[in-house]
Amino acid sequence: MTGPATLITPGLADAPTDVDLVVIGLGITGVGVALDAVTRGLTVLAVDAHDLAFGTSRWSSKMVHGGLRYLAQGQVGVAHESAVERGILMEVTAPHLSHAMPMLVPLNSSVTTFQAAVTRAGLIAGDVLRRGARTSAETLPRPRRVSATEALALAPPLRPSGLRGGLLSWDGQLEDDARLVTTIARTAAQHGAHVRTRARVLSATGSQVHLRDELTGATSTVTARAVVNATGVWAGELVEEVTLRPSRGTHLVLRAESLPGLQVSVFAPVPGSTSRFVLVLPQPDGTVYVGLTDEPTDGDIPDVPEPTEPEIGFLLDVVSAAFARPLRRDDVVGAFAGLRPLIDAGDGSTADLSRQHAVLTSASGVVTIVGGKLTTYRQMAEDAVDAAVAQGHLGAGPCRTRNLPISGADTRARLALLEQPARLVRRYGTDAELVLANAREVTGLPDEELLAPVSDRVPVTLAELVFGVTHEGAADVDDLLDRRTRVGLVPEDRATALPAAVRALELVEEHRAGHR
């Protein structure tokens, strides 16, 4: 490590005022930049006006894409980069937070022979990408055609009439996007980065950042050798030279019982298209995500984007065509939308063109990283830090993140041997015991109480909530329910979990008061 271990902290109390690098924004790219920079030997202050994963980074499909979509559009470089970064994330960086996701494209009566042939060719091309990225077939198996019988065994709710089989392939899936962000932030802090939430940037140049502590209202000025703007869709508000065309992606949340027995993700073809699908993605917590849309968005950027009823209707209609039981509006127990920070291509499109990222340096010296997507965050961070090192003439070591596991990571074989509760292992890897030991120390409660799920529907435990406060910088119930856990995606479940979140905050405060 490059310095003493620190914790993620709300506010700016005792924050450094002179560092090598200030990182603005604590989404996936910002925390990636913080980790990359601190492991090169730089002193780092990383800040966000709100919280970890407050913006787009918590509104994704929770997938680790291999870049097939971009290969189909002729963007070979972007596709290869996506496949390479997917392999690094799944096999090195975060095997504990990612897993292989089986994906089934049902070949029903609405899919023509030509569409099936094009889709199959695409999946074969995707496997070529996997091999080119040197990702093991054990991590992501090869695609294959399956019979109608096997398709229905994998996805019992499919409409059987007209089903002539399916195409089965594999991609990566995250336990949770916000959990990945939080874990990378904690890793950066363990290496000595100062990670501060509730710290709003009022103005920034390449050598100076003016901040306001959102908890106290106090302002301060930080001197830096370099500054990276990683604020995503808000990047243009900080640096005028940056022009983005955000695109809104909407997802629905269903209960698992709406599509009972579903064991795989289903990619339901959009009628009349050979390249568009609506994703049906089972989650480990008893829910299913259905997404996603791609709608241009104009005007002011909201803190929390809202799905529209036409988007919800479109998603339900496409999915219903593939399943025996039509989905209704009351099957939707939650919905969320995220804004992709796409680079303005100058032609009015919301650049599937520009899922490639760009590093831009403003006249004042601020380095901005924009575009890209969650899967390629590590390469984006590396490129941004390279630019910041050059801009600030910093003495920094080489990038280490290609071979650097984040906190809790280990091989899948070793993770399988861990004896802690499966949910904690899935969300914290080898840190599962740390989460439980911390909760015991802070609360004095027995394991049965610390590990009991909030309810039959809500598997979140008190141990996780306590850890969210003590080690992950959660300042209030919103941080705990909407980002450290994702209970907030379903309003009914959020209400159920609220007392547990309040209790966790109170228990930690009592513990801290007793040690002052």
N, C-alpha and C positions, 0 to 999 in steps of 0.2 A: 504494500500500500504506500501511497505517496505522502500520507499525513495521518494524523490521529482520526480514528473513526468518528463520524458525526451522525446526527440524526436528521431526518426530514422535520422541519420546524415551521409552524405557522408564524408569520410576522417577521420583523427585521431586528428584533432585540439581539444585540451582540453580533450582528452580521458584519463581516469584514467590509472595509471601505476602500481597499486597494487590492486588486487581484489581477491575474493575467487575463482572465476571460470572464465576461458576464454573458450568461445564456438567458435569453428572454423567451419564456414559454416552456411549460412542463408537460407537453403532450409527448407522444412517442419520439418525435424527432428531437425535441429539446432535451429530454432525459438521455437520449442516445448521445447527443453532443456533449453533455456534461460528463458522462461516463468515458467517452473517448478522450476528452481533453484531460481529465484528471488522471487517467491511466497513462498519459504521455508525460506526466510530471508537472502539469500546469496547475496553478491555483485557480479555483473555479467558484463563482457564485451563480447559481441558477435560480431564477425567480419566476413566479406566475401571479397574476392579479387575483386568481381564484384558487385553484387546487390542481393537484396532479390529474391528468387525463380529463380536464374539465371540458375540452372542446371535442373536435372530430375524433380523437383517439378512443373515445368510449362509445362511438356510434357506428363502428364498423360491423361487418358480417362475422367478425371473430375468426376469420380465415387467414391462412398463410398461403397466398396464391403463388402458383408456379409460372405465371406469365403467359398462359396459353392464349388468352384473349388478345394480347398484344402481338403475338406471333401471327395470329389470324389477320391482323391489320398491317402486317409487314414491318412491325417494329421489332426486329430481331434482337437488337441490342437491349431494349427494355425487357423483352421476354427472357433473354439469357440472364440478365442481372436479377430478375425476379426469381428465377429458378435457383440460381446460386445462393441468393440470400435466404430463400426458403430452406435450403439444405443446411446452411449455417445455423439458422434459428432452431431448426428441429433436431439437429444432431450435435450442436456445440453449445450455443447460447442458452437455449431454454427447452431442453427435452422434457423437463418436468411440467412445463406450461403448454405443451403442444403435443399433438398426436395425429396419426394418420386418420383421415376422414374419408370413408367410402362414399362415392357419389354415383347415383344411378340416374341415367337418362332413360325414362320409359319410352319404348317405341310403340306408341298407340296409333289409333287410326288417324290422328291429326298430324302425324309425322310421316312425310312421304319417304319413299325409298331414297330419293336424292338427298333429302335432309339428313337421313340416317347415315348415308355414306359420307357426307361432309363432316358430320359430327364425329364419326368413327375415325376419319382421317385426322381430325383435329386432336383427338385423344392420343392417337399414335404419335403425332408430332409433339404433344406434351410429354410423352414418355421419352422421346429423343431429347427434349430439354432436360428432363430429370437426369438422364445418363450423362449428358454434356456437363451438367453441374456436379457430377460425381456423387449424387445422392443415392444411397443404398436402396435396392429393391426391397430390403427388409423394412426400411423406413417407409417407403411408398411403393407398394406393389404395382406391377404392370397392369394396364387396362385389359379388359376382355369383354366379349359378348356373352350375355347370359340368356337363358330361356325364359319364357313367360312364367314357368313354374318357379324358377329361382328368383325372378324379379318379385313375384308375389310373396315369396318366403322372406325376402329382405325388406319388402315394403308392403305389408298386408293391406293397408288402406287404399292401394292403387285401384283404379277402375279396371276390372278384369276383361270386360268386353272390348274386343279390338286390340288387346295387348298381345304383341307378337314377340316380346322379349325386351331386353334392355341393354344398355352399354354401361358397364361398371368400371369406374376409374377411381383414382385416389389423389387427394390433395391434403394440405395441412389445415388443421383446425386448432385454434387457441382455446385454452380453458376460459380465458376472458381477456379482452384487449386492455381494459383498465388495470387488470392485475399484472399484465406484462409491463405496462408503464410504471406502476408502483414498484415492482421488483427491480427494474432497471434503476429507478431513482434511488432506491435503498442501497443498491450496489454502488452507485456513484458516491453516495454519502459515506458508505463504509470505506471507500478509498480516499476520503478526505474532502469531497466536494461539499460546499454549503448549499443545501437545497431548501429554498424558502417559498412557501405558499403565502397567499394573502399579502403579496408584495407587488404593488402596481407600478409599472414604469410610466412616468409622466413625460419623459423625453429621453432621447438617447443619441449619442454620436459614437464614432468608433473608439472614443477614448474616455467617455464620461456618460454615466447613466443616473438620472434623477428618479428616485423611488419614493413611494408613499406606503407606509405600513397601514394596511387596511384594517388592522385590529385597533390601532391607537391613533391613527391619523398623522403620526409623525413623519416628516420627510427627511431624506438623506441623499447624499451624493456619493457615488462610487466611482473611483478612478480605475480604469482598466486599460490594458494594452490592446485588447481586442473585444468586440461585442458581436454576438450572433443573435439575429432575430429569427426565432423558430416558432413564431406565433400562428402559423398556419393561415387560416382564412382571414385573420386579422392583420397579416403582415403589412398590408398596404396602409393601415392606420398608423403604423409606426414609422414606415419609410415610404415617402410619397412616390418614389420612382417605381415601386412594385405595383403591377396591375394584375389582378386575378379575376377569373370568371368562375365563381363557386357553382358547384353542381350538387343538388340535394339528393341524397339516397335515403329512402324510407324503408323501414322494416316493421313487420308486425310481430307481436308475441302471442302465441297460442299455448294453451295447456296441452300436454302430451296426449291427453285423452281425446282431444279433437281429431288426432290421427293415430289411433291406437296401434301399438305393435311396430311402429316405424323404427327400423334398426340402422338405416342408412340415410344420408342426405339425398334428397330427390331434386334433380334439376328439371323443372317442368318447362318444356319448350313454349316460347311465346308464339302463338299461331302466326304463320306466314313468315317466320324468321328462321334463318339457319344458324344464327349466332347469339340470339338473345334467349335467356332463360330466367325464370323466377326460381330462386333457391329456397328449399325447404330444409332447414338445418336443425336437427334435434340437438338439444343442449343437455348437459349432465345434471341439471337441476329440475328436470321434469317439465321443461318448457320447449317450445319449438319456435325458431325465428323464421319468418317468411320475408324475403326481400329479393331484389331491391330495385328501386327506381333510379332514374338518372334525369333529373329535371333542372334546367338552368335556373339560377336564382339571382335576382337583381335587388338593388336597394341595400339598406343597412344590414349588417350582419348581426343576427340575434345571438344572445348568449346561448340559448337553447332552441334550436330549430324545431318546428312543429310539423308533423305529417299532415297532409291534406286528405280530405275525404275521397277525392277522385283517385289519389294514389292508393289509398287503402282498398278501394273498390277494384282497381286494376289488378292488384296483387291477389285478392281473393278470387277474382274471376279466372285468372290464368291457372292458379293452383287447383281450383275446383274442377277444371276440365280434365285434370289428370287423376283425380281421386274419385272413389265410388260415392263418398258422401260429400255433397257440396258444402263448402265452408260458408258460414253466415257471419254477419257483422258482429253478432254477440259471441262468436268464438274468439274474437280479438280481445284479450285481457290487458294488452299494453301495446304501445307503438312508439317507435323512436325514429328520429331523422338526424342525419349528419351532413355537413357541408364539406365537400372535397375541395381542397385548396388548389384548383387547377390553374395553370399558367394561361394567361390570355394569349391565344395563338394568333390573334389579330384578324380572324376570319369569322368571328361570331360563334364558333363552336365551343362546346365545353369539353375540349380536348380529352377524349379518350386519346387524342393527339398528345396530350401533355401529362400523362401519368409518369413520364420521365421527369426527373427533378432538375432544378437549376439552382446554382449558387450565384448570387448577385451581390456586388459591393456598391454601396451608395456613395455619393459625393462626400458625405461626412465620415465614411469609413466603416459603416455598419455592414456586416456580412449577413445576407438574408438567404435562408434555405427554404425553397418552396417547391410545390409539385410533389411528385412521388406518391407513395402509399405506405401503409403500415409495414408490409413485408420487407420493403427496401430501406427501412429506417436506418439500419446500421451503416449501409453504404452512403446514405445521405449525410449522416453525422460525420463520417470519415471525411467526405468531401468538404463539408462546412468547416471542420476543424483545420483541414489542410489550408483552406483559404484564409481562415482567421490567423493561423500561424504565420502565413506569408504577409498578411496585411499588417500584423502587429510586430513583425520581425522577432517572433518568440523563439526561444530555445526550447524545443520540444522533442521528445523521443518519437519513434515511429508508432503508427496506429497498432493497438494490441487487441482490438475488439473482435477480430476475425477468429481468434482462438481463445476468447475469454468467456467462460461460463458465468452467468449471473447468479445471484444468491439463490441457493437451494438446488442448483442444477447438478445433475449426475447422469450417468448412463442409464438407459431404460432398464437394463438388467439389474443394476444396483437399486434403482428406485422401486422395482418390483419386490425387492427383499425387505423394504422398510416395514416395520410393524405398527407404525402409528396409524390413527384412523385414516381411512382411504380418502376422505374429503380433504383433510389437511395435507396429505401427501400430494394430492392432485393440484392443490393450490399453492403449496409452499415447498414441495420437494423435500430435500434433506433438512430444511428448516422447520419441518412439522413439529419436531420435538421442542425446538426453541419456542414456537408459538404456544405450545401447551405449558412448558416450564415457566414462561413469562406470565401466563395467565394465573398459574398456581401462586407464583410469588406476589403478583400484584393484588390478587383478590382473596387469597386464602381459602378459596372454595374447592370442593372435591371435583375430581375429573368428571363424574357423572353430570354435574351441573354445568361445567365448562363446555362439555362436548354435546350436550343435549341440543337437538335442532330446535329452532324457534317454534316451529309447528310441523305438522305432517307435510305441508306444502312448501315450507321455507326451511331449507337445510342449514342455514347459517347458524353458527354457534357463538356463544359468548366469548370463547377463547379467541376466535378470529376478530371479533369486534374490539376486544381489549388490545390485541396486537396492532390493530389499525390505528389506535390512539398512541400507544407507547412507541412503536417503531416506524409507523408509516405516515405520521404527521396529520392524522385526521383531527380536525378542530371542532366538528359538530356532527349532528346526526346526518346531515346531507352528505358530508364526506364519507361517512360510514356506509350509508344505505345506497347511495347513488354511484359511488366510485370504488371504495375499498371492497365492497360487495356490490352486486348488481340487483339487489332486491327491489330497488326503485323502478326497475323497468316494468313491474306490474304493480299498479297503485294499491290494489287490495293486499298484496303481500307486504308492501312497504308499511302499510298501517299496522299489520300484524307484527312486524319486526321493530317498530318504533320504540316500544318500551325497552327492548333488549339493548338498542343503541344508546338510549338515555342512561340505562343502568351501567353500560360499559364506560361511558364518559364519567359518570359519578364515581365508579369504583377506582378509576385511574386517578381522578382528582383527589379522592380520599387518601390513596396511597402516596401521592406526591406531597400532599399536605403533611402527612406523617413523617416525611423524610426531609422536610425543609429545616 
